Amino acid sequence: MNAYPIFRLALFLAAGIFFAETFRIDMGLLPVAVLLLLLLVLGWLLKETSYGGRWIFGAGVAIFMFLVGWVLTSHAWKTVAVDWYPERREYCGILQESPQEKKRTYQCRVSVGGKDVLAYFPKDSLSASLKVADEVYFFTQIQPSHIAGDKLDFDYATYLYHRGISGTAYVPASGWQKTGRVHSLTLKQKALLLRERMLENYRKWGVGDNEMPVLAALTLGYKGDLDKETRNVYSVAGIAHVLALSGMHIGILWWMLNGVLGLVLRGAFRWLRSIVIILVLWAFAYVVGLEASVVRAVVMCMLLEMGRLAGSRLLSMNTLAIAAFFMLLYRPFYLFDVSFQLSFVAVASILIFYPLFFKCVDFKNRVARWIWGIASVSAAAQLGTAPLVMYYFSSFSVYFLLTNLVASLLVPLIIYVCICMVLLAPLPVVQVWVVALLNALVSALNVLAGWTSTLPGATFSLSVWKPVELMAFYFVLGVAVVYWRTRKRKWLIRGLAACVLLLALHLYALLVG
């Protein structure tokens, strides 16, 4: 831990956020007062503490970051939670996003008095004309999220709160009208509109109906057209992660930019190459709607480029921790986002386990080493994310190594060919051939997922019962890594004890269930 100071700060910040979310203790301004007092004490300790008493300063910093997480989370809850009127009233709201088409309604995120509400409008010609930034009057009852989520299998209210949604409302067809006023767009709203125009271009250029949902998810992060069957097929095949824009997709783009710009911007101009790469990556993040997972990946690449300019070439745990630290400072609810958790755990797992796996076998052949490298990355990511997958989805894919090996070839090709399709838009005669190739590649990915999902025993159910089991899983993994590196018997004993505890918890869950 001493080698990863930023990681420790992020860890205690996350602990404070988790504590505040779990217990939701509102102590008013007391935590803020304690923070200010502790800041003064830390300043004095930094000046007066001897080397032998440095642990006192470290403990103070840990408590400080814990309280920061607590205060930020408590404030985030206050900005979302609202006691709406129990009766129907007239409200004025502004559409924050483009309406999402559901089976019988249009779902709209509407800002009412600075609080966001999910409003559902019946499908008709008038509601179909709704656009982002439209102002509407509507007469309805807004239900607090806890009422909307009481009958669901998971805590829907908390899910909505984490997304910044303060309530839900059904608006009858005769209960609303547009005011005619259109407000100025925010940066994110402009980004989402740009993404919608890109989706329209995809369809206009000839992307097939079967390929369009997967391509939109792969390249623009839009998953609105993905049906439940497609999601399930990719999940069973073990490649559901390719449908969510994340570090893998940004990494592919980053690698391409480095390769292309490295040919023309070398030596003294390497700083210019890094600036161009960072600008292009942020432009891409803007096009795809500034999604959290994309922003996280771009921040990491930006830190990596800055580190490379300073003489460091490796992605480290501290680089990952810096991205997590500032994202949690900006929005503490990111900690409870499943994609945020899976993304960071996957990268951390690759950093920890990939070197161990790759060094197990020393292939002399370059092709064999490359294949083994891909398999090692996939296995490392799966090992780290498996507990989370079992916790949230109660399943595990058996053939993930096979499917990820093929997908690691197809996904970069799809992204690069898609870039060519966009760049060749002024040349439709050439572009039509590129679109045909793109459709074939996406179709091959669909066939791979579909075929793998039909294999015998493609997936099996294995659920993690409670968060304490989840933490026990990761404790076992952590102990195993420490023992592998130190070969000290005490860590082996601790790991075996954790395994016994984990089995006991799971057995208790089965008996109680």
Secondary structure as GFF3:
##gff-version 3
##sequence-region A 1 513
A	DSSP	alpha_helix	5	23	.	.	.	ID=ss1
A	DSSP	alpha_helix	30	48	.	.	.	ID=ss2
A	DSSP	three_ten_helix	51	53	.	.	.	ID=ss3
A	DSSP	alpha_helix	54	80	.	.	.	ID=ss4
A	DSSP	beta_strand	89	95	.	.	.	ID=ss5
A	DSSP	beta_strand	100	101	.	.	.	ID=ss6
A	DSSP	beta_strand	105	112	.	.	.	ID=ss7
A	DSSP	beta_strand	115	122	.	.	.	ID=ss8
A	DSSP	three_ten_helix	127	129	.	.	.	ID=ss9
A	DSSP	beta_strand	134	140	.	.	.	ID=ss10
A	DSSP	beta_strand	143	144	.	.	.	ID=ss11
A	DSSP	alpha_helix	145	148	.	.	.	ID=ss12
A	DSSP	alpha_helix	156	162	.	.	.	ID=ss13
A	DSSP	beta_strand	165	170	.	.	.	ID=ss14
A	DSSP	three_ten_helix	173	175	.	.	.	ID=ss15
A	DSSP	beta_strand	176	182	.	.	.	ID=ss16
A	DSSP	alpha_helix	187	205	.	.	.	ID=ss17
A	DSSP	alpha_helix	212	220	.	.	.	ID=ss18
A	DSSP	alpha_helix	228	237	.	.	.	ID=ss19
A	DSSP	three_ten_helix	240	243	.	.	.	ID=ss20
A	DSSP	alpha_helix	247	261	.	.	.	ID=ss21
A	DSSP	three_ten_helix	267	269	.	.	.	ID=ss22
A	DSSP	alpha_helix	270	287	.	.	.	ID=ss23
A	DSSP	alpha_helix	292	309	.	.	.	ID=ss24
A	DSSP	alpha_helix	317	330	.	.	.	ID=ss25
A	DSSP	three_ten_helix	332	336	.	.	.	ID=ss26
A	DSSP	alpha_helix	338	358	.	.	.	ID=ss27
A	DSSP	alpha_helix	366	393	.	.	.	ID=ss28
A	DSSP	beta_strand	396	397	.	.	.	ID=ss29
A	DSSP	alpha_helix	400	423	.	.	.	ID=ss30
A	DSSP	alpha_helix	428	453	.	.	.	ID=ss31
A	DSSP	beta_strand	459	460	.	.	.	ID=ss32
A	DSSP	alpha_helix	467	486	.	.	.	ID=ss33
A	DSSP	alpha_helix	489	512	.	.	.	ID=ss34
###
